[in-house]
Amino acid sequence: MVNWGLWGKKSATFIQRHIEDHARITILEGSVRSSKTVTMIPKWLQYIREGPPGLLLMVGVSKETIYDNVLYDLFDTVGSANYKYNSNSGELIIYGRRIKIIGAKDQGSEKYLRGKTLAGAYIDEVSLTPEGFFLQLLNRLSIKGSKLFATTNPDTPFHYLYKDYITDQKKLDLGMVEVIHFNLEDNPNLSDEYLTFIRHAYSGLWFKRNILGLWVLAEGVIYGSFSDDMIVDIIPDIVKYWVGVDYGSANPTTFLLSGLGVDNKLYIIDEYYHNGREGIQKSPAQYSKDFIKWSDGLKNTVGSKIRPDKIFIDPSAIAFVLQLYEDGVRNVVSADNSVKLGIELNTNLIGADMLRVNRKCSNFLMEVGSYAWDSKAQKLGEDKPIKMYDHVMDAWRYITQSTRNIWARYVN
């Protein structure tokens, strides 16, 4: 059984309200760890029991994220005798009530809504839900009394959710939308030590959004908190090695060796970089030979050959992946290419002083200081880096985002 700890006044008041007292759309937004999700879970259980009959929906970026963020605690709360869940189909039964679990990572996810008539929905991290999917979901909530409950951290102020719902005074005045803002102070279970830690773990944009709970623009250099103190000449003993690969035919191709140090920091150890625009363009076969030659030359602190645990490669580099396999390279996996989540994680690693970079990795050091937000994309409601000097940064993001479970213990 989950130990929920203490309930803050804002959480307790929200949980105790009757279902019919809530707006058509209810959004809990604000700082990370401010108790948004743990406040929403008992409310959602109340809705499962008391809401109008019909199919319910639970949505996350993927079925895996909705399980990690919500379902794990929800199942612990209701007990194994009160639910059945098929993780492959996303079919969930709680207290005899049918619920469909789906991921909505892009506009194509709308297909999962087709033909459905819904009595209610829960969206985890709704700001990551594509607008087309969100609008289609609202259309499907057609059963009388149906409601949408959602949680989110802040995003850009140009985001559709912020412009068209959170700050739409007409919808708020009509009672169509209710927005409840949570700060760290709304969670009475956070110790002073943790509050100090979490406030220093974030910096720049992510501090404003995740700690202060502000919907602000992403501007300027992305990794502005990176400092010379993080550049090292000596690499300590490494517990586990990974390689990140960003592949391009005309664009640069880079291989990046990283490792988890005995001090629990992430080390950027070695790099390969070739720019087809400035020199000879290479084929997948040529890059595969380069990779094998480069990786064969990698040695650890005692001179033994390094054998990476995983090689994370750009998901779109299918021809290169096939060539590597044909040439006998194993442990190759498709990288998690979640751009914004990966950038946030890397920013947090820097803020938590968890990153060290070998001085010889000159392309990494060049890119980390020039990687910047695209101001034009901002005006369209999207956080996106400028597609320039970003290839080593992409390879780094493939590594960290694909091993996120390791770093989450230190930065979240």
NORFEN-V175557 format. One record per residue. N is the residue number from 1. RES is the residue in one letter. NEAR is the number of other ideal C-beta (glycine too) atoms within 12 Angstrom. D_LAST is the distance of its C-alpha to the last C-alpha in whole Angstrom. Layout:
N,RES,NEAR,D_LAST
N,RES,NEAR,D_LAST
This chain:
1,M,11,23
2,V,19,19
3,N,10,19
4,W,23,18
5,G,16,19
6,L,16,20
7,W,22,21
8,G,28,21
9,K,17,24
10,K,26,23
11,S,32,21
12,A,19,24
13,T,15,27
14,F,35,25
15,I,29,25
16,Q,17,29
17,R,24,30
18,H,14,33
19,I,26,32
20,E,17,35
21,D,17,34
22,H,34,31
23,A,25,31
24,R,26,32
25,I,36,28
26,T,37,25
27,I,43,22
28,L,43,19
29,E,41,17
30,G,36,15
31,S,33,12
32,V,38,9
33,R,32,9
34,S,36,12
35,S,35,14
36,K,41,15
37,T,40,15
38,V,39,16
39,T,38,19
40,M,38,20
41,I,37,20
42,P,28,23
43,K,39,24
44,W,46,24
45,L,36,26
46,Q,29,29
47,Y,37,29
48,I,37,30
49,R,20,32
50,E,22,34
51,G,35,34
52,P,23,37
53,P,20,37
54,G,26,36
55,L,30,34
56,L,41,30
57,L,47,27
58,M,46,24
59,V,47,22
60,G,34,19
61,V,31,18
62,S,28,19
63,K,30,21
64,E,24,18
65,T,29,15
66,I,41,17
67,Y,23,17
68,D,23,14
69,N,33,13
70,V,39,16
71,L,33,19
72,Y,22,18
73,D,26,17
74,L,36,20
75,F,27,22
76,D,19,22
77,T,25,23
78,V,29,26
79,G,14,27
80,S,12,28
81,A,11,32
82,N,20,31
83,Y,26,29
84,K,19,30
85,Y,26,28
86,N,15,29
87,S,19,26
88,N,10,28
89,S,16,30
90,G,26,27
91,E,22,30
92,L,35,28
93,I,23,31
94,I,33,30
95,Y,24,32
96,G,16,35
97,R,30,33
98,R,27,33
99,I,39,29
100,K,35,29
101,I,39,25
102,I,40,25
103,G,30,22
104,A,40,23
105,K,28,22
106,D,19,25
107,Q,17,28
108,G,16,30
109,S,28,28
110,E,26,31
111,K,16,33
112,Y,31,31
113,L,31,32
114,R,15,36
115,G,13,38
116,K,28,36
117,T,23,37
118,L,36,34
119,A,30,34
120,G,45,30
121,A,47,27
122,Y,47,23
123,I,47,21
124,D,42,17
125,E,37,16
126,V,44,19
127,S,39,19
128,L,37,18
129,T,44,22
130,P,29,25
131,E,28,27
132,G,19,30
133,F,34,28
134,F,33,27
135,L,22,31
136,Q,29,32
137,L,39,30
138,L,32,32
139,N,20,35
140,R,30,35
141,L,33,34
142,S,21,38
143,I,20,38
144,K,16,39
145,G,20,37
146,S,33,34
147,K,42,31
148,L,41,27
149,F,46,24
150,A,45,21
151,T,43,17
152,T,42,16
153,N,43,13
154,P,42,16
155,D,36,18
156,T,32,21
157,P,25,24
158,F,26,26
159,H,36,24
160,Y,27,26
161,L,39,24
162,Y,29,24
163,K,21,28
164,D,24,30
165,Y,35,28
166,I,32,26
167,T,22,28
168,D,20,31
169,Q,14,33
170,K,12,36
171,K,22,34
172,L,21,32
173,D,11,36
174,L,13,37
175,G,17,34
176,M,23,33
177,V,31,30
178,E,29,28
179,V,33,24
180,I,35,22
181,H,27,20
182,F,36,17
183,N,28,16
184,L,32,13
185,E,24,17
186,D,31,18
187,N,30,15
188,P,23,17
189,N,22,15
190,L,27,13
191,S,15,14
192,D,13,15
193,E,10,14
194,Y,17,10
195,L,22,11
196,T,13,13
197,F,22,10
198,I,30,7
199,R,27,11
200,H,21,11
201,A,32,8
202,Y,33,9
203,S,31,13
204,G,29,16
205,L,37,16
206,W,42,12
207,F,28,12
208,K,25,15
209,R,34,14
210,N,39,11
211,I,34,11
212,L,27,15
213,G,32,15
214,L,24,18
215,W,31,20
216,V,27,21
217,L,26,22
218,A,39,20
219,E,22,23
220,G,21,24
221,V,25,22
222,I,37,19
223,Y,40,18
224,G,23,20
225,S,30,18
226,F,33,19
227,S,18,21
228,D,13,24
229,D,12,23
230,M,29,20
231,I,23,24
232,V,23,25
233,D,11,29
234,I,14,28
235,I,33,26
236,P,21,25
237,D,20,25
238,I,33,23
239,V,20,22
240,K,25,21
241,Y,35,22
242,W,41,22
243,V,42,24
244,G,48,23
245,V,52,26
246,D,40,27
247,Y,44,30
248,G,29,33
249,S,22,37
250,A,17,38
251,N,26,34
252,P,36,33
253,T,40,31
254,T,44,29
255,F,49,28
256,L,49,25
257,L,43,24
258,S,49,21
259,G,39,20
260,L,34,17
261,G,27,19
262,V,14,20
263,D,19,18
264,N,24,15
265,K,30,15
266,L,44,16
267,Y,40,19
268,I,47,21
269,I,40,25
270,D,36,27
271,E,38,28
272,Y,37,31
273,Y,32,32
274,H,31,35
275,N,22,36
276,G,21,38
277,R,16,39
278,E,11,40
279,G,13,42
280,I,15,43
281,Q,18,41
282,K,26,41
283,S,18,41
284,P,28,38
285,A,17,41
286,Q,23,41
287,Y,37,37
288,S,32,37
289,K,23,39
290,D,29,37
291,F,38,34
292,I,24,36
293,K,16,38
294,W,28,34
295,S,32,32
296,D,18,36
297,G,16,36
298,L,32,32
299,K,19,32
300,N,23,30
301,T,17,31
302,V,10,34
303,G,9,35
304,S,12,34
305,K,13,34
306,I,28,30
307,R,22,29
308,P,36,26
309,D,24,24
310,K,29,24
311,I,40,25
312,F,39,23
313,I,43,25
314,D,38,25
315,P,22,26
316,S,19,29
317,A,35,31
318,I,16,33
319,A,21,36
320,F,35,34
321,V,29,33
322,L,17,36
323,Q,27,38
324,L,31,35
325,Y,20,36
326,E,17,39
327,D,23,39
328,G,15,38
329,V,32,34
330,R,17,32
331,N,20,28
332,V,36,28
333,V,26,25
334,S,22,24
335,A,35,21
336,D,31,19
337,N,26,20
338,S,28,17
339,V,31,18
340,K,33,16
341,L,31,12
342,G,35,13
343,I,34,14
344,E,40,11
345,L,39,9
346,N,49,12
347,T,42,12
348,N,41,8
349,L,45,10
350,I,40,13
351,G,34,11
352,A,29,10
353,D,23,13
354,M,34,12
355,L,41,15
356,R,34,19
357,V,41,22
358,N,30,25
359,R,20,28
360,K,20,30
361,C,33,28
362,S,20,29
363,N,34,28
364,F,45,25
365,L,30,25
366,M,22,28
367,E,36,25
368,V,39,22
369,G,25,24
370,S,24,26
371,Y,37,23
372,A,29,24
373,W,33,23
374,D,24,26
375,S,19,28
376,K,15,30
377,A,23,27
378,Q,25,26
379,K,19,29
380,L,16,29
381,G,24,25
382,E,25,23
383,D,38,21
384,K,24,22
385,P,36,23
386,I,23,27
387,K,20,28
388,M,18,29
389,Y,27,28
390,D,34,25
391,H,39,26
392,V,43,24
393,M,42,21
394,D,44,21
395,A,45,22
396,W,49,19
397,R,45,17
398,Y,42,19
399,I,50,18
400,T,40,14
401,Q,34,13
402,S,34,16
403,T,34,14
404,R,30,10
405,N,17,10
406,I,28,11
407,W,34,8
408,A,22,5
409,R,16,6
410,Y,26,6
411,V,34,4
412,N,28,0
